[in-house]
Amino acid sequence: MSKTNALVMSFALEHRPRLTRASKPKSRNGCTTCRYLDFLPLHQRRHFKCDETKPACLACLKYQGFCTGYTPAKTKPLAKPPPQRLVYPKLAVSQAKNKLCLEPSYASLTFSDQLEKDHFDYWLAFSQASCLFRSDFVAQIIPQLSWDDSVIKHLAIAIGAAALGGNTREQRICGKGKFHKDALVHYGKALNMLCSSPMSSERTLLACLMFITFESLQGNRAAGLNHINQGFRILEQCHQSLEAERSALLDGISSSFQKFSHQAWALNGVHPQETEKRVPWCCRGRKSRYAIDEMPLVFETLEVARRWWAIVRHHIEHHAPLRTKFQVKGSSMTDHPMLPPGDGAPGSLAYIHSFTRYLDQWDAAFRPLAIKAHTNDENYYLRALSLRIQYLYLWAGVRTGSWTDETEAEKITATFRDIVALSRQLLAAEASRPPPRAGEGDVEVFSMDDSPTWPLACAYRVCKAPDVQNEVVQLFKQYPRRDGLLDTQAFLVVMEWVERNASAGIIMNMPSPVVDCVVWDDSTVTLQRQLWDPATSEWSDKSIKFSIV
């Protein structure tokens, strides 16, 4: 049987069309920086074009913090005008006598124009309005340092411009604010100055705190968490080098970072490693090994109670330990560090329950202030209310063994109802507070302080009572807000998906996932689920991604 060979036919083209460039010529109007980078080798070039925005290219501002501007167009020299006789008007006698020479103010010498001063003033008002516990550190110390520190000044102006230019969540996250470009310009100036000039550790940490605020306001979780992680590392080095002497400025900075430690723990940020010989700065006491063992029996003020609450919460979250399944893409740890030796059996229910004694001690010292709050002004009552919500949430976490004991969670359903009821009071009061500047209208609720967002999310996850879960969803819909790196919208999209699938009977029939991790990005939240398929003996990826922009 003969084989039929395949025939390959080719045709000679009399005229082969020549490849040419597009009819539109390449733009030569880019900024100086982008045009310079075009001459670099391919492996060093950037993979985005100049957007030709004037006076500064937004691509340069975003990716390197500054833009060198554009080459001025060449113009012909103007002909020399003929000499003219100058005529000087004579002042009236009354005007000459009343003419005064005013000395320039310090503010006029510090800011280049009135808009910079407006942004700085708005940052100051915004910082006070975004914190339930107003501290002298933010209200007085940072403004005073900004007068002679250009890095701090430009960061304050950048935060003020970002907050003033956009009132809504969409404007701030998507960069649609009126002064978004001004914010990037000052952010780039501060970043460039910080990299080019030496600064003390205290000033660097202070700039790090303001970087965290700026990135959180812009919705950049990965950048914000990275700044928190780096700040913790710098603080550990500072406390090691300044073992004998500690400045008041460093104590104020440490207290501010202690507040951010909760969000760093919630999103699996970096925590300094503990050894037998050394305890990290965030857990170490002045006389005892741990700071929590130096807690007083009575708190004099709510501010003292809040500082000790940050110490108690941080110690329990990292030493019990309590684990979360939330991560920020590109910033969170995937592997937890080893716990220090001598802690018995960390993670067991009995061991976690032993930390209740610290909560009871704090609650006993706080109770007189809570009773006093009913007869005080509204702000005092709201601060006490916030501390009570945080206490109940952590007490429930310890009682349920890091939110894993469903039987125990059912027994304390009343506690979850208290968390929801108290949170409704606090959220309603904060939503009705006036904006930083009068006449602004509806402004997004944004804070850098503790809020009911995380306690409510934990109540929804652990408590199986339908009324509690429905109430949490309604609160997130009625009072949307952002608190640092936490966003109610990121929780709400997952809760609504769970409700839709539960009503359709899908989740109840789904096998329990072995791996269940919630990964946050700047614009998405991914519910990572991997299920074991016994038929194929393989893992199947059931991850679901939601948009939160």
One Martini backbone bead per residue (centre of mass of N, CA, C, O) as a GRO file, in nm:
protein
  549
    1MET     BB    1   0.093   0.038   0.026
    2SER     BB    2   0.079   0.359  -0.058
    3LYS     BB    3   0.202   0.667   0.018
    4THR     BB    4   0.089   0.992   0.084
    5ASN     BB    5   0.227   1.278   0.022
    6ALA     BB    6   0.270   1.581   0.146
    7LEU     BB    7   0.181   1.894   0.023
    8VAL     BB    8   0.390   2.183  -0.024
    9MET     BB    9   0.291   2.507  -0.086
   10SER     BB   10   0.445   2.780  -0.262
   11PHE     BB   11   0.461   3.142  -0.283
   12ALA     BB   12   0.568   3.403  -0.467
   13LEU     BB   13   0.633   3.730  -0.394
   14GLU     BB   14   0.654   4.015  -0.567
   15HIS     BB   15   0.540   4.195  -0.311
   16ARG     BB   16   0.669   4.280  -0.005
   17PRO     BB   17   0.563   4.408   0.270
   18ARG     BB   18   0.662   4.670   0.462
   19LEU     BB   19   0.762   4.731   0.775
   20THR     BB   20   0.604   4.972   0.977
   21ARG     BB   21   0.520   5.222   1.146
   22ALA     BB   22   0.315   5.406   1.274
   23SER     BB   23   0.163   5.693   1.170
   24LYS     BB   24   0.210   5.776   1.454
   25PRO     BB   25   0.413   5.950   1.621
   26LYS     BB   26   0.636   5.973   1.863
   27SER     BB   27   0.641   6.100   2.159
   28ARG     BB   28   0.834   6.408   2.287
   29ASN     BB   29   0.664   6.514   2.570
   30GLY     BB   30   0.805   6.411   2.798
   31CYS     BB   31   0.960   6.384   3.066
   32THR     BB   32   1.280   6.383   3.172
   33THR     BB   33   1.278   6.105   3.312
   34CYS     BB   34   1.144   5.928   3.087
   35ARG     BB   35   1.346   6.005   2.859
   36TYR     BB   36   1.596   5.890   3.002
   37LEU     BB   37   1.493   5.588   3.035
   38ASP     BB   38   1.490   5.522   2.721
   39PHE     BB   39   1.826   5.493   2.717
   40LEU     BB   40   1.820   5.245   2.854
   41PRO     BB   41   1.830   4.943   2.909
   42LEU     BB   42   1.587   4.712   2.901
   43HIS     BB   43   1.626   4.604   3.209
   44GLN     BB   44   1.591   4.930   3.317
   45ARG     BB   45   1.321   4.978   3.227
   46ARG     BB   46   1.010   5.093   3.216
   47HIS     BB   47   0.656   4.962   3.184
   48PHE     BB   48   0.578   5.276   3.136
   49LYS     BB   49   0.432   5.566   3.047
   50CYS     BB   50   0.408   5.883   2.996
   51ASP     BB   51   0.133   6.108   3.079
   52GLU     BB   52   0.198   6.424   3.045
   53THR     BB   53   0.170   6.563   3.313
   54LYS     BB   54   0.109   6.889   3.438
   55PRO     BB   55   0.407   6.958   3.603
   56ALA     BB   56   0.371   6.639   3.675
   57CYS     BB   57   0.431   6.309   3.663
   58LEU     BB   58   0.239   6.055   3.794
   59ALA     BB   59   0.428   5.813   3.754
   60CYS     BB   60   0.667   5.929   3.912
   61LEU     BB   61   0.519   5.990   4.179
   62LYS     BB   62   0.437   5.690   4.237
   63TYR     BB   63   0.730   5.525   4.186
   64GLN     BB   64   0.953   5.776   4.305
   65GLY     BB   65   0.825   6.070   4.427
   66PHE     BB   66   0.932   6.221   4.157
   67CYS     BB   67   0.970   6.508   3.926
   68THR     BB   68   1.171   6.694   3.688
   69GLY     BB   69   1.003   6.756   3.449
   70TYR     BB   70   1.028   6.993   3.182
   71THR     BB   71   1.139   7.108   2.893
   72PRO     BB   72   1.180   7.403   2.783
   73ALA     BB   73   1.084   7.597   2.543
   74LYS     BB   74   1.204   7.741   2.268
   75THR     BB   75   1.272   8.089   2.245
   76LYS     BB   76   1.271   8.387   2.123
   77PRO     BB   77   1.413   8.671   2.158
   78LEU     BB   78   1.326   8.964   2.259
   79ALA     BB   79   1.292   9.266   2.183
   80LYS     BB   80   1.413   9.561   2.269
   81PRO     BB   81   1.276   9.791   2.433
   82PRO     BB   82   1.207  10.098   2.454
   83PRO     BB   83   1.269  10.354   2.633
   84GLN     BB   84   1.109  10.451   2.938
   85ARG     BB   85   0.933  10.664   3.129
   86LEU     BB   86   0.899  10.678   3.465
   87VAL     BB   87   0.602  10.687   3.667
   88TYR     BB   88   0.547  10.818   3.994
   89PRO     BB   89   0.325  10.806   4.224
   90LYS     BB   90   0.173  11.004   4.458
   91LEU     BB   91   0.120  11.014   4.781
   92ALA     BB   92  -0.076  11.071   5.009
   93VAL     BB   93  -0.051  11.200   5.317
   94SER     BB   94  -0.239  10.996   5.465
   95GLN     BB   95  -0.111  10.732   5.344
   96ALA     BB   96   0.184  10.776   5.441
   97LYS     BB   97   0.119  10.779   5.750
   98ASN     BB   98  -0.050  10.483   5.747
   99LYS     BB   99   0.192  10.321   5.676
  100LEU     BB  100   0.276   9.975   5.725
  101CYS     BB  101   0.516   9.743   5.860
  102LEU     BB  102   0.503   9.401   5.824
  103GLU     BB  103   0.576   9.118   5.982
  104PRO     BB  104   0.649   8.815   5.908
  105SER     BB  105   0.531   8.520   5.957
  106TYR     BB  106   0.606   8.195   6.032
  107ALA     BB  107   0.408   8.065   5.829
  108SER     BB  108   0.509   8.224   5.571
  109LEU     BB  109   0.802   8.085   5.597
  110THR     BB  110   0.706   7.774   5.579
  111PHE     BB  111   0.502   7.834   5.354
  112SER     BB  112   0.454   7.889   5.011
  113ASP     BB  113   0.136   7.879   5.061
  114GLN     BB  114  -0.196   7.868   5.147
  115LEU     BB  115  -0.253   7.571   5.070
  116GLU     BB  116  -0.050   7.440   5.258
  117LYS     BB  117  -0.178   7.547   5.519
  118ASP     BB  118  -0.454   7.417   5.478
  119HIS     BB  119  -0.350   7.125   5.480
  120PHE     BB  120  -0.223   7.136   5.760
  121ASP     BB  121  -0.479   7.216   5.919
  122TYR     BB  122  -0.642   6.966   5.829
  123TRP     BB  123  -0.464   6.754   5.952
  124LEU     BB  124  -0.509   6.838   6.244
  125ALA     BB  125  -0.820   6.801   6.242
  126PHE     BB  126  -0.821   6.506   6.135
  127SER     BB  127  -0.656   6.374   6.366
  128GLN     BB  128  -0.863   6.442   6.589
  129ALA     BB  129  -1.125   6.314   6.449
  130SER     BB  130  -0.981   6.007   6.411
  131CYS     BB  131  -0.980   6.013   6.737
  132LEU     BB  132  -1.107   5.922   7.038
  133PHE     BB  133  -0.817   5.937   7.159
  134ARG     BB  134  -0.679   6.225   7.252
  135SER     BB  135  -0.350   6.337   7.198
  136ASP     BB  136  -0.066   6.529   7.255
  137PHE     BB  137   0.112   6.403   7.038
  138VAL     BB  138  -0.073   6.503   6.796
  139ALA     BB  139  -0.154   6.805   6.889
  140GLN     BB  140   0.165   6.905   6.965
  141ILE     BB  141   0.433   6.759   6.893
  142ILE     BB  142   0.414   6.727   6.584
  143PRO     BB  143   0.367   7.027   6.509
  144GLN     BB  144   0.634   7.128   6.634
  145LEU     BB  145   0.828   6.949   6.458
  146SER     BB  146   0.729   7.058   6.171
  147TRP     BB  147   0.869   7.342   6.171
  148ASP     BB  148   1.186   7.193   6.156
  149ASP     BB  149   1.063   6.946   5.972
  150SER     BB  150   1.025   6.864   5.646
  151VAL     BB  151   0.916   6.576   5.651
  152ILE     BB  152   0.676   6.620   5.843
  153LYS     BB  153   0.545   6.850   5.688
  154HIS     BB  154   0.491   6.701   5.416
  155LEU     BB  155   0.320   6.474   5.540
  156ALA     BB  156   0.099   6.653   5.655
  157ILE     BB  157   0.017   6.776   5.382
  158ALA     BB  158  -0.052   6.508   5.240
  159ILE     BB  159  -0.281   6.422   5.429
  160GLY     BB  160  -0.453   6.678   5.400
  161ALA     BB  161  -0.492   6.659   5.090
  162ALA     BB  162  -0.622   6.373   5.083
  163ALA     BB  163  -0.863   6.448   5.276
  164LEU     BB  164  -0.973   6.718   5.145
  165GLY     BB  165  -1.009   6.618   4.837
  166GLY     BB  166  -1.165   6.359   4.981
  167ASN     BB  167  -1.475   6.236   5.118
  168THR     BB  168  -1.477   5.964   4.992
  169ARG     BB  169  -1.382   5.646   4.946
  170GLU     BB  170  -1.338   5.653   4.637
  171GLN     BB  171  -1.158   5.907   4.621
  172ARG     BB  172  -0.927   5.796   4.805
  173ILE     BB  173  -0.863   5.517   4.668
  174CYS     BB  174  -0.872   5.622   4.346
  175GLY     BB  175  -0.760   5.923   4.318
  176LYS     BB  176  -1.018   6.163   4.294
  177GLY     BB  177  -0.913   6.395   4.424
  178LYS     BB  178  -0.840   6.728   4.412
  179PHE     BB  179  -0.542   6.678   4.587
  180HIS     BB  180  -0.379   6.425   4.491
  181LYS     BB  181  -0.125   6.545   4.356
  182ASP     BB  182  -0.028   6.706   4.600
  183ALA     BB  183   0.012   6.461   4.783
  184LEU     BB  184   0.232   6.323   4.606
  185VAL     BB  185   0.438   6.548   4.611
  186HIS     BB  186   0.485   6.556   4.924
  187TYR     BB  187   0.549   6.259   4.954
  188GLY     BB  188   0.800   6.265   4.768
  189LYS     BB  189   0.961   6.473   4.929
  190ALA     BB  190   0.978   6.313   5.193
  191LEU     BB  191   1.113   6.060   5.073
  192ASN     BB  192   1.365   6.202   4.959
  193MET     BB  193   1.467   6.325   5.230
  194LEU     BB  194   1.488   6.057   5.390
  195CYS     BB  195   1.708   5.929   5.185
  196SER     BB  196   1.926   6.188   5.177
  197SER     BB  197   1.897   6.231   5.494
  198PRO     BB  198   1.983   6.225   5.808
  199MET     BB  199   1.819   6.054   6.086
  200SER     BB  200   1.673   5.991   6.354
  201SER     BB  201   1.496   5.745   6.500
  202GLU     BB  202   1.258   5.919   6.593
  203ARG     BB  203   1.202   6.059   6.319
  204THR     BB  204   1.161   5.800   6.156
  205LEU     BB  205   0.919   5.693   6.322
  206LEU     BB  206   0.739   5.938   6.276
  207ALA     BB  207   0.726   5.903   5.971
  208CYS     BB  208   0.607   5.617   5.980
  209LEU     BB  209   0.335   5.696   6.106
  210MET     BB  210   0.254   5.882   5.861
  211PHE     BB  211   0.268   5.666   5.645
  212ILE     BB  212   0.041   5.493   5.758
  213THR     BB  213  -0.183   5.703   5.729
  214PHE     BB  214  -0.162   5.754   5.426
  215GLU     BB  215  -0.199   5.458   5.323
  216SER     BB  216  -0.471   5.410   5.463
  217LEU     BB  217  -0.626   5.641   5.321
  218GLN     BB  218  -0.553   5.512   5.024
  219GLY     BB  219  -0.574   5.179   5.059
  220ASN     BB  220  -0.269   5.070   5.130
  221ARG     BB  221  -0.208   4.789   5.296
  222ALA     BB  222   0.074   4.688   5.229
  223ALA     BB  223   0.223   4.951   5.294
  224GLY     BB  224   0.118   4.987   5.583
  225LEU     BB  225   0.225   4.713   5.698
  226ASN     BB  226   0.522   4.763   5.628
  227HIS     BB  227   0.556   5.006   5.818
  228ILE     BB  228   0.491   4.853   6.075
  229ASN     BB  229   0.714   4.642   6.055
  230GLN     BB  230   0.952   4.843   6.044
  231GLY     BB  231   0.890   4.990   6.309
  232PHE     BB  232   0.936   4.744   6.493
  233ARG     BB  233   1.234   4.704   6.420
  234ILE     BB  234   1.337   4.984   6.505
  235LEU     BB  235   1.241   4.971   6.800
  236GLU     BB  236   1.415   4.731   6.882
  237GLN     BB  237   1.684   4.878   6.832
  238CYS     BB  238   1.638   5.117   7.024
  239HIS     BB  239   1.599   4.949   7.291
  240GLN     BB  240   1.883   4.821   7.277
  241SER     BB  241   2.057   5.096   7.271
  242LEU     BB  242   1.840   5.226   7.505
  243GLU     BB  243   1.840   5.080   7.793
  244ALA     BB  244   1.880   5.324   8.002
  245GLU     BB  245   1.760   5.543   7.800
  246ARG     BB  246   1.444   5.733   7.768
  247SER     BB  247   1.247   5.914   7.580
  248ALA     BB  248   0.952   6.081   7.545
  249LEU     BB  249   0.929   6.042   7.239
  250LEU     BB  250   0.964   5.731   7.236
  251ASP     BB  251   0.719   5.670   7.414
  252GLY     BB  252   0.506   5.792   7.223
  253ILE     BB  253   0.572   5.612   6.981
  254SER     BB  254   0.528   5.338   7.120
  255SER     BB  255   0.228   5.386   7.186
  256SER     BB  256   0.136   5.411   6.889
  257PHE     BB  257   0.237   5.127   6.797
  258GLN     BB  258   0.064   4.964   6.998
  259LYS     BB  259  -0.204   5.017   6.845
  260PHE     BB  260  -0.106   4.877   6.568
  261SER     BB  261  -0.063   4.579   6.670
  262HIS     BB  262  -0.347   4.469   6.623
  263GLN     BB  263  -0.350   4.485   6.311
  264ALA     BB  264  -0.095   4.319   6.273
  265TRP     BB  265  -0.214   4.064   6.398
  266ALA     BB  266  -0.477   4.032   6.225
  267LEU     BB  267  -0.268   4.038   5.949
  268ASN     BB  268   0.005   3.896   5.999
  269GLY     BB  269   0.239   4.037   6.112
  270VAL     BB  270   0.520   4.142   6.253
  271HIS     BB  271   0.705   3.981   6.526
  272PRO     BB  272   0.918   3.977   6.757
  273GLN     BB  273   1.148   3.771   6.881
  274GLU     BB  274   1.160   3.541   7.146
  275THR     BB  275   1.362   3.479   7.432
  276GLU     BB  276   1.510   3.395   7.726
  277LYS     BB  277   1.686   3.679   7.733
  278ARG     BB  278   1.463   3.820   7.536
  279VAL     BB  279   1.229   4.086   7.512
  280PRO     BB  280   1.030   4.259   7.350
  281TRP     BB  281   0.933   4.586   7.363
  282CYS     BB  282   0.609   4.521   7.358
  283CYS     BB  283   0.648   4.316   7.636
  284ARG     BB  284   0.838   4.469   7.813
  285GLY     BB  285   0.943   4.547   8.122
  286ARG     BB  286   1.100   4.736   8.363
  287LYS     BB  287   1.111   4.493   8.595
  288SER     BB  288   0.975   4.287   8.448
  289ARG     BB  289   0.946   4.080   8.191
  290TYR     BB  290   0.647   4.176   8.183
  291ALA     BB  291   0.424   4.437   8.158
  292ILE     BB  292   0.159   4.296   8.265
  293ASP     BB  293   0.285   4.257   8.569
  294GLU     BB  294   0.253   4.600   8.615
  295MET     BB  295  -0.036   4.630   8.673
  296PRO     BB  296  -0.258   4.813   8.815
  297LEU     BB  297  -0.540   4.829   9.029
  298VAL     BB  298  -0.574   5.135   8.929
  299PHE     BB  299  -0.728   5.371   8.721
  300GLU     BB  300  -0.724   5.711   8.677
  301THR     BB  301  -0.777   5.697   8.362
  302LEU     BB  302  -0.871   5.631   8.040
  303GLU     BB  303  -0.587   5.654   7.918
  304VAL     BB  304  -0.460   5.444   8.104
  305ALA     BB  305  -0.653   5.213   8.027
  306ARG     BB  306  -0.574   5.208   7.727
  307ARG     BB  307  -0.273   5.142   7.757
  308TRP     BB  308  -0.322   4.873   7.915
  309TRP     BB  309  -0.492   4.739   7.699
  310ALA     BB  310  -0.273   4.717   7.484
  311ILE     BB  311  -0.094   4.529   7.655
  312VAL     BB  312  -0.294   4.299   7.711
  313ARG     BB  313  -0.373   4.230   7.420
  314HIS     BB  314  -0.090   4.175   7.310
  315HIS     BB  315  -0.014   3.944   7.501
  316ILE     BB  316  -0.247   3.748   7.435
  317GLU     BB  317  -0.222   3.730   7.121
  318HIS     BB  318   0.100   3.620   7.144
  319HIS     BB  319   0.083   3.397   7.407
  320ALA     BB  320  -0.146   3.191   7.391
  321PRO     BB  321  -0.243   3.198   7.112
  322LEU     BB  322  -0.396   3.406   6.870
  323ARG     BB  323  -0.558   3.330   6.565
  324THR     BB  324  -0.556   3.416   6.219
  325LYS     BB  325  -0.693   3.421   5.858
  326PHE     BB  326  -0.541   3.689   5.786
  327GLN     BB  327  -0.420   3.871   5.492
  328VAL     BB  328  -0.159   4.049   5.318
  329LYS     BB  329  -0.049   4.099   5.021
  330GLY     BB  330   0.307   4.109   5.066
  331SER     BB  331   0.313   4.133   5.419
  332SER     BB  332   0.254   3.871   5.539
  333MET     BB  333   0.273   3.599   5.728
  334THR     BB  334   0.282   3.239   5.677
  335ASP     BB  335   0.470   3.193   5.928
  336HIS     BB  336   0.490   3.120   6.250
  337PRO     BB  337   0.651   3.176   6.518
  338MET     BB  338   0.816   3.064   6.770
  339LEU     BB  339   0.770   2.995   7.086
  340PRO     BB  340   0.864   3.030   7.384
  341PRO     BB  341   0.998   2.875   7.625
  342GLY     BB  342   0.787   2.767   7.897
  343ASP     BB  343   0.458   2.763   7.789
  344GLY     BB  344   0.389   2.476   7.764
  345ALA     BB  345   0.072   2.456   7.581
  346PRO     BB  346   0.029   2.625   7.329
  347GLY     BB  347  -0.318   2.648   7.217
  348SER     BB  348  -0.462   2.534   7.432
  349LEU     BB  349  -0.744   2.565   7.608
  350ALA     BB  350  -0.627   2.579   7.896
  351TYR     BB  351  -0.410   2.792   7.834
  352ILE     BB  352  -0.594   3.016   7.727
  353HIS     BB  353  -0.774   3.036   7.987
  354SER     BB  354  -0.540   3.153   8.175
  355PHE     BB  355  -0.575   3.461   8.057
  356THR     BB  356  -0.821   3.565   8.224
  357ARG     BB  357  -0.673   3.710   8.460
  358TYR     BB  358  -0.600   3.969   8.301
  359LEU     BB  359  -0.888   4.056   8.235
  360ASP     BB  360  -0.989   4.076   8.527
  361GLN     BB  361  -0.786   4.289   8.621
  362TRP     BB  362  -0.864   4.510   8.421
  363ASP     BB  363  -1.169   4.525   8.488
  364ALA     BB  364  -1.136   4.610   8.787
  365ALA     BB  365  -0.984   4.884   8.715
  366PHE     BB  366  -1.221   4.991   8.512
  367ARG     BB  367  -1.504   4.998   8.654
  368PRO     BB  368  -1.508   5.285   8.789
  369LEU     BB  369  -1.500   5.435   8.512
  370ALA     BB  370  -1.762   5.313   8.396
  371ILE     BB  371  -1.952   5.430   8.611
  372LYS     BB  372  -1.869   5.732   8.562
  373ALA     BB  373  -1.963   5.760   8.256
  374HIS     BB  374  -2.277   5.809   8.305
  375THR     BB  375  -2.203   6.117   8.438
  376ASN     BB  376  -2.076   6.214   8.183
  377ASP     BB  377  -1.981   6.292   7.899
  378GLU     BB  378  -1.991   6.173   7.581
  379ASN     BB  379  -1.688   6.121   7.524
  380TYR     BB  380  -1.637   5.956   7.776
  381TYR     BB  381  -1.848   5.736   7.716
  382LEU     BB  382  -1.731   5.641   7.439
  383ARG     BB  383  -1.458   5.545   7.546
  384ALA     BB  384  -1.571   5.336   7.743
  385LEU     BB  385  -1.729   5.177   7.528
  386SER     BB  386  -1.488   5.087   7.358
  387LEU     BB  387  -1.342   4.924   7.580
  388ARG     BB  388  -1.573   4.725   7.632
  389ILE     BB  389  -1.578   4.595   7.352
  390GLN     BB  390  -1.284   4.493   7.351
  391TYR     BB  391  -1.311   4.314   7.599
  392LEU     BB  392  -1.539   4.121   7.505
  393TYR     BB  393  -1.396   4.011   7.257
  394LEU     BB  394  -1.145   3.886   7.405
  395TRP     BB  395  -1.298   3.715   7.607
  396ALA     BB  396  -1.431   3.536   7.387
  397GLY     BB  397  -1.163   3.430   7.265
  398VAL     BB  398  -1.065   3.287   7.523
  399ARG     BB  399  -1.318   3.115   7.589
  400THR     BB  400  -1.304   2.980   7.276
  401GLY     BB  401  -1.016   2.919   7.187
  402SER     BB  402  -0.973   3.111   6.940
  403TRP     BB  403  -1.259   3.065   6.801
  404THR     BB  404  -1.318   2.718   6.813
  405ASP     BB  405  -1.548   2.680   7.034
  406GLU     BB  406  -1.875   2.617   6.973
  407THR     BB  407  -1.996   2.542   7.247
  408GLU     BB  408  -1.898   2.797   7.401
  409ALA     BB  409  -2.025   3.005   7.206
  410GLU     BB  410  -2.321   2.930   7.274
  411LYS     BB  411  -2.307   3.014   7.582
  412ILE     BB  412  -2.209   3.333   7.486
  413THR     BB  413  -2.435   3.489   7.325
  414ALA     BB  414  -2.483   3.738   7.508
  415THR     BB  415  -2.209   3.871   7.449
  416PHE     BB  416  -2.258   3.922   7.146
  417ARG     BB  417  -2.505   4.103   7.193
  418ASP     BB  418  -2.349   4.322   7.344
  419ILE     BB  419  -2.157   4.400   7.119
  420VAL     BB  420  -2.377   4.493   6.923
  421ALA     BB  421  -2.522   4.705   7.100
  422LEU     BB  422  -2.271   4.885   7.164
  423SER     BB  423  -2.190   4.936   6.868
  424ARG     BB  424  -2.438   5.096   6.785
  425GLN     BB  425  -2.389   5.337   6.965
  426LEU     BB  426  -2.106   5.416   6.860
  427LEU     BB  427  -2.167   5.441   6.554
  428ALA     BB  428  -2.389   5.656   6.574
  429ALA     BB  429  -2.217   5.875   6.715
  430GLU     BB  430  -1.983   5.893   6.499
  431ALA     BB  431  -2.170   5.960   6.249
  432SER     BB  432  -2.274   6.246   6.396
  433ARG     BB  433  -2.022   6.381   6.370
  434PRO     BB  434  -1.848   6.634   6.284
  435PRO     BB  435  -1.652   6.753   6.068
  436PRO     BB  436  -1.347   6.900   6.047
  437ARG     BB  437  -1.517   7.084   5.845
  438ALA     BB  438  -1.735   7.309   5.794
  439GLY     BB  439  -1.958   7.224   5.526
  440GLU     BB  440  -1.883   6.929   5.387
  441GLY     BB  441  -2.072   6.713   5.463
  442ASP     BB  442  -2.032   6.408   5.353
  443VAL     BB  443  -1.808   6.195   5.537
  444GLU     BB  444  -1.591   5.971   5.580
  445VAL     BB  445  -1.532   5.721   5.808
  446PHE     BB  446  -1.219   5.780   5.973
  447SER     BB  447  -0.963   5.585   6.147
  448MET     BB  448  -0.675   5.524   6.399
  449ASP     BB  449  -0.855   5.343   6.579
  450ASP     BB  450  -1.044   5.179   6.768
  451SER     BB  451  -1.312   4.949   6.677
  452PRO     BB  452  -1.601   4.747   6.600
  453THR     BB  453  -1.515   4.584   6.349
  454TRP     BB  454  -1.365   4.332   6.462
  455PRO     BB  455  -1.571   4.234   6.677
  456LEU     BB  456  -1.803   4.192   6.470
  457ALA     BB  457  -1.660   3.987   6.287
  458CYS     BB  458  -1.622   3.774   6.514
  459ALA     BB  459  -1.921   3.741   6.585
  460TYR     BB  460  -2.006   3.633   6.306
  461ARG     BB  461  -1.809   3.383   6.299
  462VAL     BB  462  -1.894   3.241   6.584
  463CYS     BB  463  -2.182   3.317   6.593
  464LYS     BB  464  -2.498   3.132   6.516
  465ALA     BB  465  -2.693   3.351   6.553
  466PRO     BB  466  -2.905   3.508   6.341
  467ASP     BB  467  -2.942   3.786   6.482
  468VAL     BB  468  -2.641   3.857   6.500
  469GLN     BB  469  -2.563   3.838   6.201
  470ASN     BB  470  -2.774   4.039   6.091
  471GLU     BB  471  -2.678   4.283   6.261
  472VAL     BB  472  -2.394   4.306   6.147
  473VAL     BB  473  -2.472   4.358   5.853
  474GLN     BB  474  -2.638   4.616   5.910
  475LEU     BB  475  -2.406   4.783   6.033
  476PHE     BB  476  -2.220   4.779   5.780
  477LYS     BB  477  -2.433   4.921   5.597
  478GLN     BB  478  -2.501   5.178   5.781
  479TYR     BB  479  -2.170   5.192   5.888
  480PRO     BB  480  -1.943   5.284   5.702
  481ARG     BB  481  -1.581   5.209   5.736
  482ARG     BB  482  -1.243   5.313   5.833
  483ASP     BB  483  -0.961   5.143   6.020
  484GLY     BB  484  -0.707   5.181   5.871
  485LEU     BB  485  -0.680   4.852   5.748
  486LEU     BB  486  -0.980   4.847   5.801
  487ASP     BB  487  -1.285   4.721   5.623
  488THR     BB  488  -1.619   4.677   5.594
  489GLN     BB  489  -1.635   4.594   5.292
  490ALA     BB  490  -1.455   4.337   5.314
  491PHE     BB  491  -1.662   4.189   5.500
  492LEU     BB  492  -1.936   4.224   5.351
  493VAL     BB  493  -1.888   4.058   5.089
  494VAL     BB  494  -1.859   3.788   5.242
  495MET     BB  495  -2.128   3.785   5.398
  496GLU     BB  496  -2.314   3.796   5.147
  497TRP     BB  497  -2.211   3.534   5.024
  498VAL     BB  498  -2.290   3.350   5.258
  499GLU     BB  499  -2.594   3.413   5.253
  500ARG     BB  500  -2.656   3.320   4.964
  501ASN     BB  501  -2.550   3.022   5.002
  502ALA     BB  502  -2.721   2.947   5.249
  503SER     BB  503  -3.004   2.993   5.117
  504ALA     BB  504  -2.920   2.769   4.884
  505GLY     BB  505  -2.753   2.523   5.032
  506ILE     BB  506  -2.433   2.513   4.981
  507ILE     BB  507  -2.263   2.530   5.247
  508MET     BB  508  -2.396   2.289   5.405
  509ASN     BB  509  -2.289   2.077   5.164
  510MET     BB  510  -2.003   2.155   5.228
  511PRO     BB  511  -1.707   2.080   5.291
  512SER     BB  512  -1.460   2.118   5.501
  513PRO     BB  513  -1.200   2.316   5.514
  514VAL     BB  514  -0.857   2.299   5.557
  515VAL     BB  515  -0.821   2.570   5.398
  516ASP     BB  516  -0.873   2.912   5.542
  517CYS     BB  517  -0.813   3.217   5.369
  518VAL     BB  518  -0.787   3.573   5.399
  519VAL     BB  519  -0.707   3.790   5.126
  520TRP     BB  520  -0.569   4.108   5.107
  521ASP     BB  521  -0.606   4.379   4.901
  522ASP     BB  522  -0.649   4.689   4.775
  523SER     BB  523  -0.919   4.573   4.578
  524THR     BB  524  -0.928   4.283   4.723
  525VAL     BB  525  -1.091   3.968   4.827
  526THR     BB  526  -0.978   3.638   4.929
  527LEU     BB  527  -1.121   3.311   4.942
  528GLN     BB  528  -0.937   3.052   5.053
  529ARG     BB  529  -1.000   2.719   4.913
  530GLN     BB  530  -0.922   2.375   5.005
  531LEU     BB  531  -1.012   2.061   4.866
  532TRP     BB  532  -1.065   1.722   4.910
  533ASP     BB  533  -1.050   1.472   4.653
  534PRO     BB  534  -1.118   1.136   4.666
  535ALA     BB  535  -1.134   1.058   4.362
  536THR     BB  536  -0.839   1.207   4.281
  537SER     BB  537  -0.637   1.273   4.514
  538GLU     BB  538  -0.687   1.597   4.532
  539TRP     BB  539  -0.654   1.931   4.521
  540SER     BB  540  -0.903   2.188   4.528
  541ASP     BB  541  -0.969   2.503   4.402
  542LYS     BB  542  -1.205   2.745   4.584
  543SER     BB  543  -1.150   3.026   4.514
  544ILE     BB  544  -1.259   3.367   4.599
  545LYS     BB  545  -1.320   3.684   4.440
  546PHE     BB  546  -1.341   4.026   4.556
  547SER     BB  547  -1.462   4.343   4.518
  548ILE     BB  548  -1.384   4.675   4.706
  549VAL     BB  549  -1.421   4.943   4.508
   0.00000   0.00000   0.00000
